[in-house]
C-alpha cells in the first residue's frame, strides 16, 4: 500500500506523513528526495535554484511523469508492504500513482478550514517562504491552484483528515486513519 498526502500549504501534510513514518516505522520518500539525488549526481550544490534547474532539466528531457516514475520504481524495488510519499501536488502525479498502484494507493487530504489558523501555524514553523500575511497565503494558494490544479487533486482523496484542533487531536485522527481505515483497504 502507498499512502500520499495532499492539501494546501501549511495544513500539516508532512507532519501527517512524518508521524506515520515514526510511529509505525514506515519508509517514506519525497519527490524532492529524487530531485536532490539527481542534482547531487550531476555534481550540483543543493541550492533551491539548482534543484529547480534539475527538475526542469529532467522533466524537459523525460516528460511530466518522470519524477512519479522514479518514485514508483523505488517503492516497487523496496518490497515494503506500506510506503509513504510526500511532495505530491499536481493532479498528474496522483493520476500516475493511482494507475501504478490501483486500490493499493491511498490519497489523504489534510485540511485546515480556517486560513487564520493555517497562517498562524505556518508562522510558528518559521519558514521564510511562507509569506507575511493571510492575504499572501491566499495569493500563494491561488498560484498553486493555477500551477498544480490543487482543488482537483484534493477531490481525488480517499480520506480527509481535519487538522483544525490540537496536536493531540491531529495525532488521534492519524491513528484512527491507520488503525481503522487502512485495514478496510487491505
N, C-alpha and C positions, 0 to 999 in steps of 0.2 A: 504494500500500500504506500502511496505517495501523498503527502499532505503539504499543501501550499496555502499561503495566506495572502489575501488582498485587502485593500482598504485605503482610505485617504491617508495622506502623510500625517503622522503623529497619533494614529489610532491605537498603536500597540502591536502591529503585525509581527515585528521582530521579537518583541517581548513574549508574544504567544508562542512562537517557534522556539525561542531560547529556553523558555520554561519547559516545554515538552522535551526538548533535547536533554536538558539537565536532569529533570525529574525521572524521566523514563529511559534515559541512556540511549537516545536515538541519534543516528547520524544526520547531519544537516549540511546542505550545500547551498550556495547562493550563486546567482548568475554573476554577481560581482567577483566571486572567487575565481570563476573561469576567466573573466577578463584580466584579473590580476596575474593569474598563472601565465596567460598568453603574453602579456606585456613583459613580464619577467623573462620569459623565454626569448622574446625579441630584444632583450638587453636594455629595456627602458626602466627609468626610475618610476616608481609607482605614484606619480602625481595625478591629480584629478584630470588635468589636461591630457596627459599621456594615456590615461585609462579611456577617456572619451575618444581619442585618436585610435586606440586599439579596437574599441567597439566598432567604430565606423569602418576601419580597415577590414575587419573580418566579416562584417555584415555586407559591405560593398562587394567583397570578393566571393562570399559563400551564400549570401541571402539572409533574409529577415529571421529565419528559423535556426540560424547557425548556433546561437547560444542555447536555446532549448534542446537542440540535438545533442550538444555536449553534455548537458545535464542528464538527459535520458540515458546516454551511453554510460556515464559514470554511475548512475543509480543501478542500471542493469548489471554492470560489472561488479558492483559491491556485494550482491547477493543478500543484502539486508532485507528483512521482512517489512520494515517500515522505514521510510526515508522522508526527511523534511526538506522543503525547497523554499528559499527566501528570494526576494528580488523579482518576483513575478508581477508584472504590471500590465503589459499590453494584452489585449484580447487575443492576439495571435499566439502568445505564449501559452495561454490557458487552453485554447483550442488544440494546439500541438500536444500539450501534455495529456489532455483528455483522450486524444486519439492514440497516443502512445501507451497509456496505461488503462484506458477504459474505465470500468467500475472501480478499479483499484486506485483511482485518482480522486482525492477529496480536496475541494477548494473551500476554504473558510474565509468568510468576510468578517473582519474585525472592525466594529463601528463605535464611534462616539457621536452621540446625537447632538451635542451642544458644541459649537465651534469655539466658544469661550473656554470651555473645559479642555478641549483638544489643544488650543493655543497655550493655555497655562501649563499643560504637561510638556509641550514642546519647549517652552522656555526653561522649564526645570531641567531638561536634558542638556541645555547649554550649547547647542549647536549653532554655529554662525549661519548655516544655510536655512534656518527656519523663519527668517524674516523678523520684522519688528512690530507687527500689529495683526489683529484678526483680519483686517481688510487685505493685508499682504498674503495671509494664509489663504483667503478665499481666491485671490488672484492666482496663487500657486495652484490651487485646486482646479481652476479653470484651464490653466496651461496644461496640467497633467491630463485633464479630460480631452483636450484637443489632441494632444500627442499620443495618449495611450488608450483612449476610449474607456476610462476607468469605470464609468457607470455601467457600461455593458459588461465589463469584466466582473464587476460585483454581482450583477444579475445572474451570472453563471455559478455562483456559490452554492455549495451543497448544504452549508451550515453557516449560521450567523452567531457571532459572539459579541455581546454588548459590553463595552468597557467604560460605561458611564460612572461606575461605582468605585469602591476602594480597590486597592491592590489585592486584598484578600478575596473580595468578591470575584475579581477577574480570574485569579488562580482557581477558585472553586468552579467557575464556569468552564475553565480549560480542563480541569479534572473530570467534570461531568461529561464534556465532549469526549475525552479519551476513554473513560470507563463505561459510558452508557451509549454514546452514539456510534463510535467506531466499531464496537463488536457487532452492531447490526449490519455493517457493511461487509463483514467478512464472510 
